[in-house]
Each structure stands twice: as structure tokens, then as C-alpha cells.
Amino acid sequence: MNTLLKRVTNTIEGLDTVPARLGIGLVFAAHGAQKLFGWFGGYGLEGTAGWMTSIGLEPGMLMATLAGSAEFFGGLLLIVGLLVRPAALVLAATMAVAIATVHLQNGLFMSNNGYEFGLALLVISLGFVFRGAGSLSLDRLLQKRLAK
């Protein structure tokens, strides 16, 4: 178990990830809160489930719960820098599904409901998968403790 935790929390030192983790974590958590709780003008779980069903993502309630949870909890994990690599992998997969099922047919640009924003979130998430959380993170703290 210790070896798995070491691998999952492994991170490269540096402060470069802090602004990206905070910003992207906030964006993801807010979007997840819209889906799960109806906060920030969102439709909540039931409304999101209905919309997902309408576009062919079924079962809608399960898909809404998975997407909302990935975004909300994954965003919170990015903010605090805990389990960043696996959280970012789940977020990248979530964005890949969003791009493929909702935005791809609209082209690149957001003005046409395209995939440029989802692509940006996907690429940044993949960066965290490869890079880790960085120095100011709970992952780094765990990494130091596990090395003892």
C-alpha cells in the first residue's frame, strides 16, 4: 500500500503548478457544483441528468453524477494538491467525453459551443498527470513523509 501511495502522490518540485492548480481547480469545482447542487446558475443533478439523457448519455442520472463528481471533487483535490495525478486523469477523461459528445461537432470555437475550452482543460489536466502537484501541495507533504 505504501508503494502505491508513493506512486500516486509522486510530484516534481516547483511552484509553477500552484496558479494552474488553483485556477483550474476552481473552474472544475464550480462546474461540478453546477451539475451536482445547482449552484452558480446550474441545473442541479436532476436537470443535468435530464439534459444528458436528451443528448444520448445514458443512464442520465449516473452520467450526471459521474461528471459532476469528477469535476467537483477533482477540482477540490487540485486546489489542495492531493492525489493530483489520479484526479487529473479522471478530469482529462471527463473532458474527452465532453468534447466528443457535446462540442466536437460545433468546431473549435466557444462562440459556436465548440471544444476550445474543454480542450484547454483537457490539456492542462494531462499536464498535471505527467507533472504532479508541485511543491506547495499535500501530495508533496505526503511524499516527504513516506520517504522517511
Secondary structure, 3 states (H helix, E strand, C coil): CHHHHHHHHCCCCCCCHHHHHHHHHHHHHHHHHHHHHCHHHCCHHHHHHHHHHHCCCCCHHHHHHHHHHHHHHHHHHHHHCCCHHHHHHHHHHHHHHHHHHHHHHHCCCHHHCCCHHHHHHHHHHHHHHHHCCCCCCHHHHHHHHHHC
